[in-house]
Amino acid sequence: MAGHTAGEPLECYSIPIVLEKEQDIDQQGNPIRDPDGKPRYRCGFRIGGGIDQDPSQSPQGYPDKGVYVTYIHDNSPASRCGLQLHDKILQVNGKDFTLVTHKQAVESIRKKPVLRMLVYRKGVPPLQKQGNPMVGHTQFQAYPHHAPSQQHYAPQHHQYQPQY
């Protein structure tokens, strides 16, 4: 997939990933809490990009203003759920990530203890258009309620229509 223009339909294989965060703890093993008293959770990955970022300034050379996974911590929820470096995040918990700023993406990722994501991964085979009944339709598979660790999902064909 070459560069994508924010707001334009995107036809690609997408991979559903469910990431269950783990509670953040200090060096003594005590749970860390936010100033409001809520437990703080960690997911174990960093992102780059967003519609407010200039892709030509990306050290990774990303082709567009999408939100990409730029780092994955070893032995983290992100590494265990199958998220991979350079995955392009299309959606998190139903929120369209093709039209978010970097700050909005960070806030959405921090919001919930479980992230149900759709990602695009470079290197997935190109779409085969002839005879494929899915072409031209927007259809997302339902997410499982629980994704076992180390389970990898097969790509599914979707025409991703950004949600306004």
Secondary structure in CASP SS format (residue, H / E / C, confidence):
PFRMAT SS
TARGET T0000
AUTHOR 0000-0000-0000
METHOD secondary structure of the structure
MODEL  1
M C 1.00
A C 1.00
G C 1.00
H C 1.00
T C 1.00
A C 1.00
G C 1.00
E C 1.00
P C 1.00
L E 1.00
E E 1.00
C E 1.00
Y E 1.00
S E 1.00
I E 1.00
P E 1.00
I E 1.00
V E 1.00
L E 1.00
E E 1.00
K C 1.00
E E 1.00
Q E 1.00
D C 1.00
I E 1.00
D C 1.00
Q C 1.00
Q C 1.00
G C 1.00
N C 1.00
P E 1.00
I C 1.00
R E 1.00
D C 1.00
P C 1.00
D C 1.00
G C 1.00
K C 1.00
P E 1.00
R C 1.00
Y E 1.00
R E 1.00
C C 1.00
G C 1.00
F E 1.00
R E 1.00
I E 1.00
G E 1.00
G E 1.00
G C 1.00
I C 1.00
D C 1.00
Q C 1.00
D C 1.00
P H 1.00
S H 1.00
Q H 1.00
S C 1.00
P C 1.00
Q C 1.00
G C 1.00
Y C 1.00
P C 1.00
D C 1.00
K C 1.00
G C 1.00
V E 1.00
Y E 1.00
V E 1.00
T E 1.00
Y E 1.00
I E 1.00
H C 1.00
D C 1.00
N C 1.00
S C 1.00
P H 1.00
A H 1.00
S H 1.00
R H 1.00
C H 1.00
G C 1.00
L C 1.00
Q C 1.00
L C 1.00
H C 1.00
D C 1.00
K E 1.00
I E 1.00
L E 1.00
Q E 1.00
V E 1.00
N C 1.00
G C 1.00
K E 1.00
D E 1.00
F C 1.00
T C 1.00
L C 1.00
V C 1.00
T C 1.00
H H 1.00
K H 1.00
Q H 1.00
A H 1.00
V H 1.00
E H 1.00
S H 1.00
I H 1.00
R H 1.00
K H 1.00
K C 1.00
P C 1.00
V E 1.00
L E 1.00
R E 1.00
M E 1.00
L E 1.00
V E 1.00
Y E 1.00
R C 1.00
K C 1.00
G C 1.00
V C 1.00
P C 1.00
P C 1.00
L C 1.00
Q C 1.00
K C 1.00
Q C 1.00
G C 1.00
N C 1.00
P C 1.00
M C 1.00
V C 1.00
G C 1.00
H C 1.00
T C 1.00
Q C 1.00
F C 1.00
Q C 1.00
A C 1.00
Y C 1.00
P C 1.00
H C 1.00
H C 1.00
A C 1.00
P C 1.00
S C 1.00
Q C 1.00
Q C 1.00
H C 1.00
Y C 1.00
A C 1.00
P C 1.00
Q E 1.00
H E 1.00
H E 1.00
Q E 1.00
Y E 1.00
Q C 1.00
P C 1.00
Q C 1.00
Y C 1.00
END
